[in-house]
């Protein structure tokens, strides 16, 4: 499980994508409860990740409504 805090922009999303690519196969949980700001590129990443092997948990309502 990865806990994400604070703001997330395109650079953060790219780094997280690289990190997830090196993780062991299987399901990955992203706890996004403490995220405060998400830009459009990061939102695209979270949406795409949710469709693959990544699950977003504790998603704030403003992010959850866009990720679904």
Secondary structure as GFF3:
##gff-version 3
##sequence-region A 1 68
A	DSSP	beta_strand	2	8	.	.	.	ID=ss1
A	DSSP	alpha_helix	10	22	.	.	.	ID=ss2
A	DSSP	beta_strand	28	38	.	.	.	ID=ss3
A	DSSP	alpha_helix	40	51	.	.	.	ID=ss4
A	DSSP	beta_strand	54	57	.	.	.	ID=ss5
A	DSSP	alpha_helix	61	67	.	.	.	ID=ss6
###
